Amino acid sequence: MSQTSEGFRPPQQARSRASLQKVLSAAEHVLTEHGLDAFTVAAVAAQAGMSVGTIYRRFDGKEQLLYAVKDQLLTQLETSVRDALRSAAPDLRSIFNAFVEALARTFADHRAFPELLDAQRSDGRDRGLAALSAIQDALLEAVSSLTESSEVKMAARTIIGACVHRAATSRFWPDDRSWETWAAEAAEMALAYLTSPAADPASGPARM
């Protein structure tokens, strides 16, 4: 994990790291399948097939465990976006499509995100904002030679905000689209803005 919360004791050995991953996977499963109200150290221990005491040797309690799950998923989000941008062809359409697809895919693969958003404390919120800033910066760097950064920042913040909002509200306000379809349509809307003369009247549309 990229950051440590007070009350969490990071592992030092490979066996301990494997045990920690088992705990975090079990915690994500409990959140996804049963929700935040059912999220307890005992429920995670039962899902992981280990004793409650084993988890308490690593975490002081439920809040630290929640933070660790969120930190791991946000780290995966950052890694997924950076890997996608590195693999994309060097044109605006390919780069932006790769960015939005990686963002959507991570939220689709980890259905615990809505519960984690509901459970945010100040340290979790700060970690989340840092991750979103990091993926925006990665996109700005990837397109720096193709278009103005202010326009890309506007598009990126809009897409990221829409993605987070969709994850947080989809249980109660579904849009009848898969994450894959949402990503394709959201990317097209952003590209329409980025390639229009209105986006940058001085320099004209960005290079596709």
C-alpha positions, 0 to 999 in steps of 0.5 A: 500500500502507498500510505499507512494509517495510524493503527496499521502495522505493515508486514515485513515478510513475504508470508505476512504480506500474503496474509495481509492480502488475504485479509484485504481481499476478504474485507473487500468481499464483505463490503461488496456483498454485504455493505458497510453496515455488515462490515466488522472485523469478525465478518472479515475474519470469517470470510478470510478463514482466520481468527479475529485476533490475527486481524487485530495483530495487524489493525487496531480496528475496523476503521484502520481496516477500511482505510487499508482497503481503500488505500489498496484500491486507490493504488490499483486505480493509479497503477491501472491508469498509468499503465494504460497511458503508457500503452496508448498510441501517442494521439489524443483520442487513444490517450483519452480513451485509454484513460477513461477506460482504465478509470471505468474498468477499475471501478467496475472490477471493484464494486466496494468503491461505493461503500468506501465512499460512504465510509470516508473519514478525513484521512480517507478523503485526503487519500482519495483526492491525492489519487485523483490528482495523481491520475489527472497529472498522469493524463496531463503529462501524456497529452502535454505535446498535443493540446493545452493543459487547461482544457485537458484538466477541465475534461479530466476533472469532469470525467473523474467527477462523473465516474466517482459520482456514478460509482457512489449513486449507481445503486439508487440512480442507475443509468442502464449502461455497463461501465464499458459503454459509459467509458466509451460515451464519456470519452466521446463527450470529452473528445468532442469538447477537446477538439472543438474550436470553443475549447481553445479559440486561440489555437484551434482544436487539439490534434487527434 
